[in-house]
Amino acid sequence: MAETKKILRALAGEVQAVPPIWMMRQAGRYLPEYRATRAQAGDFLSLCYNPDLAAEVTLQPIRRYGFDAAILFADILLVPQALGADLWFVTGEGPRLSTITQQSDFDALKPVEDIHETLSPVYETVRILSRELPSETTLIGFAGAPWTVATYMIAGRGTPDQGPAHALREGNTALFEALLDRITAATIEYLSAQIEAGAEVVKIFDSWAGSLKGDAFQKYAVEPCRVITQAIKARHPGIPVIGFPREAGEGYVGFAKATGVDCVALDNSVSPDWAAEHVQVDGCVQGNLASSHMVTGGQALVDDTRRIVEAFSNGPHIFNLGHGITPDADPENVQLMIDTVRSR
């Protein structure tokens, strides 16, 4: 089926008249059916670890919209939890974790080989999806990039500037790098297990890559992505990898060559014309409509969608948002976006 799946064709470098489309966080709170299933699960983590319900919410946007790909419903912080961190979610505020700020915290983490016990329900979700997805729909697995995951593990929560992680990086580089190495090794095992369960593509989300500057970006965003990508491709030849160093700016240039990823996902802080000239020259790009259009809709959504499709029309392109869809989005605007892309 691989040759008939539009996402896989784009990732292999094929230029298509109508780009394939999926959407970050396409299974989420903007959909009433998602909210109903989450209520059935009880809480967010229970939903992540219930294979039947996690598969159900992954399938919901496929049934509603016919996206070209489904992305596994999970969370990037399941890996820290599998490594032994305490993880919980505060309603209206987001995730909370026990922190890694000193050597004794790091020493208490579990070895990488022990993560699969915690994560086995996620692999079962992938197996269910591999059976139940339409034959033309690509199944994407994912993980958080080591730097982004580390920022949460060090601070114990999301932060505006990733300040605690930068402080540890500068103040105790050995501990910071040991943590990054542990996350990197765990991510390789986690993604590999997703592929063995049926994922056809994997994506590495580096949501906070943009706060790394200069050499730090190369060392802690580019290099871990390269190590993970190289390991995945060695174990699973032919499996494409998408990298997303969000808000990398000029760091997007050459990212594919430096890391070996098959596609670079772009946020909407860069223009599609610039990205076509400087990033798409190295292969497939994904993006990059502002997620705010899913709230506001209207002619501006149509115009920006057409502009992005046109800008990337001379190279391989997967249409997507520049970041995840927000809970206040209107499902009708999602349909308008899809119709605009596919009416090209």
CORVEN-V378250 format. One record per residue. N is the residue number from 0. RES is the residue in one letter. PHI is phi in radians with two decimals (999 if undefined). Layout:
N;RES;PHI
N;RES;PHI
//
This chain:
0;M;999
1;A;-0.96
2;E;-1.23
3;T;-1.68
4;K;-1.54
5;K;-1.10
6;I;-1.10
7;L;-1.16
8;R;-1.16
9;A;-1.12
10;L;-1.16
11;A;-1.46
12;G;1.78
13;E;-1.33
14;V;-1.57
15;Q;-2.04
16;A;-1.06
17;V;-2.02
18;P;-1.21
19;P;-1.15
20;I;-2.51
21;W;-2.56
22;M;-2.53
23;M;-1.05
24;R;1.07
25;Q;-1.13
26;A;-1.64
27;G;-2.96
28;R;-1.19
29;Y;-1.25
30;L;-1.71
31;P;-1.06
32;E;-1.18
33;Y;-1.14
34;R;-1.04
35;A;-1.16
36;T;-1.21
37;R;-1.10
38;A;-1.09
39;Q;-1.13
40;A;-1.24
41;G;1.86
42;D;-2.75
43;F;-1.09
44;L;-1.14
45;S;-1.08
46;L;-1.15
47;C;-1.05
48;Y;-1.73
49;N;-1.83
50;P;-1.01
51;D;-1.15
52;L;-1.31
53;A;-1.11
54;A;-1.15
55;E;-1.06
56;V;-1.23
57;T;-1.14
58;L;-1.37
59;Q;-0.98
60;P;-1.22
61;I;-1.23
62;R;-1.12
63;R;-1.28
64;Y;-2.04
65;G;1.19
66;F;-0.97
67;D;-1.39
68;A;-2.51
69;A;-1.95
70;I;-1.92
71;L;-0.77
72;F;-1.48
73;A;-2.83
74;D;-2.57
75;I;-1.14
76;L;-1.58
77;L;-1.19
78;V;-1.16
79;P;-0.98
80;Q;-1.10
81;A;-1.13
82;L;-1.44
83;G;1.94
84;A;-1.27
85;D;-1.30
86;L;-2.40
87;W;-2.63
88;F;-2.08
89;V;-1.75
90;T;-0.97
91;G;1.41
92;E;-2.16
93;G;1.86
94;P;-1.35
95;R;-2.32
96;L;-2.35
97;S;-1.16
98;T;-1.75
99;I;-1.97
100;T;-2.21
101;Q;-2.56
102;Q;-1.02
103;S;-1.12
104;D;-1.13
105;F;-1.13
106;D;-1.11
107;A;-1.41
108;L;-1.18
109;K;-1.37
110;P;-1.19
111;V;-1.01
112;E;-1.15
113;D;-1.60
114;I;-1.22
115;H;-1.19
116;E;-1.06
117;T;-1.22
118;L;-1.57
119;S;-1.01
120;P;-1.10
121;V;-1.13
122;Y;-1.14
123;E;-1.16
124;T;-1.01
125;V;-1.07
126;R;-1.09
127;I;-1.07
128;L;-1.12
129;S;-1.05
130;R;-1.42
131;E;-1.74
132;L;-1.17
133;P;-0.98
134;S;-1.11
135;E;-1.58
136;T;-1.70
137;T;-1.41
138;L;-1.78
139;I;-1.84
140;G;-1.69
141;F;-2.80
142;A;-2.67
143;G;-1.36
144;A;-1.23
145;P;-0.94
146;W;-1.07
147;T;-1.10
148;V;-1.08
149;A;-1.08
150;T;-1.05
151;Y;-1.27
152;M;-1.18
153;I;-1.40
154;A;-1.48
155;G;1.44
156;R;-3.04
157;G;-1.26
158;T;-2.31
159;P;-1.14
160;D;-2.20
161;Q;0.98
162;G;-0.96
163;P;-1.04
164;A;-1.19
165;H;-1.12
166;A;-1.13
167;L;-1.18
168;R;-1.00
169;E;-1.51
170;G;-1.58
171;N;-2.50
172;T;-1.04
173;A;-1.09
174;L;-1.16
175;F;-1.03
176;E;-1.24
177;A;-1.13
178;L;-1.12
179;L;-1.06
180;D;-1.11
181;R;-1.14
182;I;-1.13
183;T;-1.04
184;A;-1.12
185;A;-1.15
186;T;-1.14
187;I;-1.05
188;E;-1.14
189;Y;-1.13
190;L;-1.14
191;S;-1.07
192;A;-1.17
193;Q;-1.09
194;I;-1.13
195;E;-1.07
196;A;-1.45
197;G;2.36
198;A;-1.13
199;E;-1.76
200;V;-2.53
201;V;-2.21
202;K;-2.16
203;I;-1.92
204;F;-1.63
205;D;-1.92
206;S;-1.10
207;W;-1.94
208;A;-1.02
209;G;-1.11
210;S;-1.50
211;L;-1.61
212;K;-2.06
213;G;1.02
214;D;-1.07
215;A;-1.10
216;F;-1.09
217;Q;-1.11
218;K;-1.37
219;Y;-2.00
220;A;-1.95
221;V;-1.19
222;E;-1.12
223;P;-1.07
224;C;-1.11
225;R;-1.12
226;V;-1.09
227;I;-1.12
228;T;-1.07
229;Q;-1.07
230;A;-1.16
231;I;-1.11
232;K;-1.22
233;A;-1.20
234;R;-1.40
235;H;-2.33
236;P;-0.98
237;G;1.63
238;I;-1.43
239;P;-1.32
240;V;-2.19
241;I;-1.86
242;G;-1.91
243;F;-2.34
244;P;-1.51
245;R;-1.01
246;E;1.05
247;A;-1.28
248;G;1.05
249;E;-1.05
250;G;-1.18
251;Y;-1.15
252;V;-1.18
253;G;1.40
254;F;-1.08
255;A;-1.10
256;K;-1.15
257;A;-1.25
258;T;-1.85
259;G;1.55
260;V;-1.16
261;D;-1.52
262;C;-2.69
263;V;-1.93
264;A;-1.45
265;L;-2.03
266;D;-1.42
267;N;-1.59
268;S;-1.46
269;V;-1.94
270;S;-1.38
271;P;-1.08
272;D;-1.12
273;W;-1.12
274;A;-1.18
275;A;-1.09
276;E;-1.33
277;H;-1.90
278;V;-2.01
279;Q;-1.14
280;V;-1.05
281;D;-1.66
282;G;2.44
283;C;-1.12
284;V;-2.14
285;Q;-2.25
286;G;2.44
287;N;-2.51
288;L;-1.25
289;A;-1.08
290;S;-1.14
291;S;-1.06
292;H;-1.10
293;M;-1.25
294;V;-1.61
295;T;-1.55
296;G;1.10
297;G;1.33
298;Q;-1.14
299;A;-1.08
300;L;-1.07
301;V;-1.07
302;D;-1.13
303;D;-1.19
304;T;-1.07
305;R;-1.10
306;R;-1.11
307;I;-1.19
308;V;-1.03
309;E;-1.16
310;A;-1.05
311;F;-1.73
312;S;-1.25
313;N;-1.65
314;G;-2.53
315;P;-1.18
316;H;-2.59
317;I;-1.99
318;F;-1.32
319;N;-2.81
320;L;-1.43
321;G;-1.39
322;H;-2.81
323;G;-1.28
324;I;-1.14
325;T;-1.70
326;P;-1.06
327;D;-1.55
328;A;-1.20
329;D;-1.68
330;P;-0.95
331;E;-1.17
332;N;-1.21
333;V;-1.10
334;Q;-1.11
335;L;-1.08
336;M;-1.05
337;I;-1.09
338;D;-1.07
339;T;-1.15
340;V;-1.10
341;R;-1.45
342;S;-1.58
343;R;-1.05
//
